[in-house]
Amino acid sequence: MLEIKDISPRVIEMQYAVRGPLVAKAAEMEKAGTKILKCNIGNPQDLGQKPLSYIRQTLALVTSPDLIEADSKAADGTSIIPDDLKKRAAEIISVTKTVGRYTESLGLEYVRKQVAAFIAARDGIPVDPAYIMLTDGASPGVKNALQAIIASEHTGIMIPVPRYPLYSATITALGGQAVGYYLDEERNWSTDIAEMERAYAEATEKGIEVKALVIINPGNPTGAVLSKETIIETIKFAEQHNLTILADEVYQTNIFGDNAFYSFAKYVHELGASDVSLISFHSGSKAVGECGLRMGYMEMRNIPRDVYDQLVKIQSVSLCSNHIGQIATGLMVTPPKPGDASFATYDREYREMQADLEAKGGLMYDGLNAIPHMKCAQIQGAMYAFPSIFLPAGKTDADYCQKLLEETGILFVPGSGFGQKPGTNHFRTTLLPPREEIEAMLEKLSAFHANYTAA
Amino acid sequence: MLEIKDISPRVIEMQYAVRGPLVAKAAEMEKAGTKILKCNIGNPQDLGQKPLSYIRQTLALVTSPDLIEADSKAADGTSIIPDDLKKRAAEIISVTKTVGRYTESLGLEYVRKQVAAFIAARDGIPVDPAYIMLTDGASPGVKNALQAIIASEHTGIMIPVPRYPLYSATITALGGQAVGYYLDEERNWSTDIAEMERAYAEATEKGIEVKALVIINPGNPTGAVLSKETIIETIKFAEQHNLTILADEVYQTNIFGDNAFYSFAKYVHELGASDVSLISFHSGSKAVGECGLRMGYMEMRNIPRDVYDQLVKIQSVSLCSNHIGQIATGLMVTPPKPGDASFATYDREYREMQADLEAKGGLMYDGLNAIPHMKCAQIQGAMYAFPSIFLPAGKTDADYCQKLLEETGILFVPGSGFGQKPGTNHFRTTLLPPREEIEAMLEKLSAFHANYTAA
């Protein structure tokens, strides 16, 4: 019998709080009939966000091409699917034949060219489709890069604190060293080069060879959006210490107010930092809310050919990312244009989706800050709030979140799951429930919080 | 700059010949205009196999539910999609809401129950849906299990020689020890317990802690199908040495002639071997030819709860397998039944698919054995032939396959990519090209082979 003592210690040590024990507890409560408000995970459509019709309709036709005909035979002359999408589906089928085949390891060249054109247009820089790899969401790309870079237990990877736990979990699984640099909560969770220098120096002193730097922009769980200037300083920092930059940019279209997204690729190019290796990640899970399709890509820049071959080899052992997700990635980066029959619907759906998220961000920010002993930084982007909660001595955010779940059915992730400064406590909530549910949630939370902090 | 000297030695050492340098060479030749016959990879639809309509039609409706309506409005009263599939699609949507959301880490309970019922019916044994995990094809399941079991560089995993290189590549990547046991080519690549004992003893003597045993049934690349008796002996061997069995059963429906498939789950249950941990893998890539959907599952049996929690945690870091692939897995295990409107088409398509593969197996077996200095064992199942080729001294199958590619455009994988007895040479070809292309290929191969062995 396989026993727990047989299991890899790296696996046992690995923590992934977004789906941790609290989530298992919530699942049990749900089975027993309690209504759970799942604010633990960025899963927009699970909480009612609607998919963009042009993506789904095109995917359906590509999956079962006989439906192109079916939709053209309506008795009343109307058809459900706009003609331009039927044309696109036919074009995709002519290129790839069938979604039932493995593609090449990197993914369909047709889609990689679409992605390259998208990045080129977004950033005004040259992009090589050969250095795009299509992945099942962003996570496998991140794991691929870390698997290549973590060469021994001395390899250090700089990661923000707090951060999405994929990074710490994967570094633990691969036996490397996570080198945390703190984000500055007082300045809206900003990224500070002096703090990076501190973390780097401290790790180096311990004999850790720091090889890469993870940046999450917009931030998860923080919601912070990096300025141009910070990006430029970060690239210079990476250049000085010969660090590969891993840029997690999966929330690049979830930007609120006057904030703007700037990519690392753009400034690595514009600075002429051709000695800085950069791997950037994007996904459709958040940009178009299609978590379940597992769609995404990574772009490799300033990566030597022999290293590139190794990254492709890692991917090849999984053969390729899912074919439908690859096509969805192509659709994401080439939305309908004015004049297309599908444009009006797309435009309305996309604006509504974006406006709704931003409005909920505002609602959450105001609501959380109205609760005494709680303080939430500006939410500049992404889809989370990560407020500080000021707890009585001896209490932890893990305990807080567990009691909150048990008493109210609200499911957050404790700040300890993301890392935080010692002595501070937080939770992460998504901005995703419908507005009226957010309002009801804030009321329950406020009452619970008053009780808990008074105890 | 990230340089090759920075890359993990485990990654550099990892070999995956199915997508190795020869495939890159073939891709170059194809870009330059040469027609390549891709016999390197089990990718049925890439070589013309048709998808099963009921799977694709249901998936299309689930992806874009508005098409259920579209298909019911035809002017001539006909509809493209059978009514029972429209009903199923509506049921699936009512259960899961949208394919755009993450499911729970294990995958949809609705599908896991379908898979459990399928195994229970196939084997006449009880199956717990909680111990089914839905995966993106079989590969991520295999990696998950190996990640848990490989605890250090002393952990040994017994793998057949020859074998599908996923196993050796993953063991290398995880830093474990591959303990090879030879299959017996003289007896149609059969599995021999005495040889397993030899390999086990030899590894143990070297200080390797052998923890698990990989069985591929039907065999890849060998095409061998295990008898009941061998399965029972293998389970007893595993029991005696306290080995977890990893049973790769992805070719379970690709069985030719009088051969029959028996699962490890069935006999682990019937023997009452409740102390033998078993993880079995299945996939839709071969069973229904849907490689591109990345659909599959693993079943865990006799796994303690705390170990199970670790396996689920590993999966949770990737959130879940792709949602459409999960639904496809449910469809695979619940095909249309007599009386369903979709049954006649399904029945015809499925029979044609199966008969075609078996006929091509016969064609390949006869053709390869008609070539002097080449010998192919019986092809009892799966979708490959793995003949011995008798080469002049100093020549290798790697060289043979490269020259063959360059001279004829035929792409095989050299035997060395799967492991083989020292001094022997082989290649693996799939059975997948259309019959007339197999015939043409055999002619070219025969001429090449005569030339090569005469040189």
Interface residues (C-beta under 8 A of the other chain):
Chain A: M1 L2 E3 I4 D6 I7 S8 P9 V11 I12 M14 Y16 V18 R19 A27 I41 N43 P44 Q45 D46 P51 S53 R56 Q57 L59 A60 L61 T63 S64 D66 L67 E69 A70 D71 K73 A74 A75 D76 T78 S79 I80 I81 K97 T98 V99 G100 R101 Y102 T103 E104 S105 D136 G137 S139 P140 Q147 A148 I149 I150 A151 S152 L166 A169 T170 A173 K211 A212 N242 T244 D275 V276 S277 G289 E290 C291 G292 L293 R294 N302 I303 P304 D306 V307 Q310 K313 I314 S316 V317 S318 L319 C320 S321 N322 H323 I324 G325
Chain B: M1 L2 E3 I4 D6 I7 S8 P9 V11 I12 M14 Y16 V18 R19 A27 I41 N43 P44 Q45 D46 P51 S53 R56 Q57 L59 A60 L61 T63 S64 D66 L67 E69 A70 D71 K73 A74 A75 D76 T78 S79 I80 I81 K97 T98 V99 G100 R101 Y102 T103 E104 S105 D136 G137 S139 P140 Q147 A148 I149 I150 A151 S152 L166 A169 T170 A173 K211 N242 T244 D275 V276 S277 G289 E290 C291 G292 L293 R294 N302 I303 P304 D306 V307 Q310 K313 I314 S316 V317 S318 L319 C320 S321 N322 H323 I324 G325
